[in-house]
Amino acid sequence: MRARYAGKHVAVVGSGHSALTALVALADLADTGTRISWVLRRGVVGDAFGGGDADQLPARGALGRRARGSVAAGHVQVVTGFRTEAVERDDAGRLVLLSGNGQRVSDVDQVVVLAGFRPDLSWLSELRLELDATLQAPVALAPLIDPNVHSCGTVYPHGVKELAHPEPDVYLAGMKSYGRAPTFLAMTGYEQVRSIVAAISGDHAAAERVELVLPETGVCGGAGVFDDPAQDQSGGCCGPVAAPEMLTLSAPSAR
Ligand SMILES: Cc1cc2nc3c(=O)[nH]c(=O)nc-3n(C[C@H](O)[C@H](O)[C@H](O)COP(=O)(O)OP(=O)(O)OC[C@H]3O[C@@H](n4cnc5c(N)ncnc54)[C@H](O)[C@@H]3O)c2cc1C
């Protein structure tokens, strides 16, 4: 990594935890002359650093604090409202990022794209899945995880009911169940799998009894809000911050 990025101009594209991780790691190369341009689609940095001390997942909070520190220390040039439309090479062979509104990020040596992902569902195309058109998550789950609405980490407990599809006994669990939504945590996956296994084994009461409260991020407001803060009619989704609860897994009742 050091050889590739030391003394270089690096553009980091994206505003999620992976982008924050890259900013912190690249800022550690500041003594080699590494220059960092942080390219954001959103109009303001807003909550990109997360909830910091208010984050109930300390490691996630600490990551945001470190990234904020790297920006505050002047190691990172922040470029907002940048919707990348093209990446070109200049006469010297260096990269130029061009945005739809005429902005340019020039003299770039390396581009680190951390702009999220979406599920590969091509191999499931013969099955009757019911997916949200925007999120590509199961239609019953999508409203619970839509980052345009929920960014405070509020993901309501869900299990087999929200993960079911018209195709009988077919469930997407884990990261794939979240489609394009970025807030999946392993704890959620464990609970999803517990609920699915209970359903497949016929213990429908246990399958439907989902008991998980995820650690809050400590910040609120839908991702879309940050493209144009003036548009924020959502009023946020956040109720009072609930303390995380111990997960109780009940053994399937003797049949
Ligand atoms: C950078 C990053 C950091 C994260 N950090 C955290 C964290 O700290 N805490 C947390 O709770 N969550 C974290 N997450 C979110 C999430 O919990 C993890 O991504 C988790 O690994 C998701 O588990 P999964 O089983 O759904 O998918 P994965 O862990 O991605 O497992 C899918 C597996 O399927 C295999 N596979 C794919 N296609 C095929 C195929 N055709 N045939 C056979 N096998 C196949 C893959 O090789 C992979 O091993 C992070 C995510 C990312 C991207």
The ligand as an ORCA input file, in Angstrom:
! r2SCAN-3c Opt
* xyz 0 1
  C     -15.442     -3.554      4.560
  C     -16.599     -4.089      5.397
  C     -16.500     -4.068      6.777
  C     -17.560     -4.544      7.558
  N     -17.427     -4.517      8.915
  C     -18.446     -4.988      9.676
  C     -18.325     -5.003     11.100
  O     -17.311     -4.569     11.663
  N     -19.367     -5.484     11.835
  C     -20.483     -5.984     11.256
  O     -21.396     -6.429     11.956
  N     -20.626     -5.980      9.898
  C     -19.630     -5.496      9.114
  N     -19.773     -5.487      7.755
  C     -21.060     -5.897      7.150
  C     -21.312     -7.418      7.108
  O     -21.584     -7.893      8.371
  C     -20.294     -8.238      6.541
  O     -20.113     -7.873      5.228
  C     -20.604     -9.750      6.600
  O     -19.455    -10.406      6.156
  C     -21.809    -10.136      5.710
  O     -21.971    -11.534      5.832
  P     -22.630    -12.376      4.654
  O     -22.534    -13.808      5.108
  O     -23.946    -11.837      4.323
  O     -21.726    -12.119      3.376
  P     -20.153    -12.459      3.174
  O     -19.422    -12.418      4.446
  O     -19.760    -11.573      2.060
  O     -20.185    -13.999      2.708
  C     -20.654    -14.373      1.450
  C     -19.794    -15.598      1.070
  O     -20.370    -16.205     -0.096
  C     -19.304    -16.607     -0.923
  N     -19.849    -16.728     -2.273
  C     -20.194    -15.736     -3.120
  N     -20.664    -16.248     -4.272
  C     -20.617    -17.591     -4.141
  C     -20.968    -18.681     -4.960
  N     -21.481    -18.486     -6.191
  N     -20.801    -19.934     -4.501
  C     -20.275    -20.142     -3.260
  N     -19.922    -19.157     -2.424
  C     -20.094    -17.909     -2.857
  C     -18.288    -15.479     -0.791
  O     -17.016    -15.923     -1.168
  C     -18.374    -15.201      0.723
  O     -17.492    -16.022      1.444
  C     -18.726     -5.042      6.936
  C     -18.830     -5.061      5.541
  C     -17.782     -4.593      4.774
  C     -17.882     -4.615      3.268
*
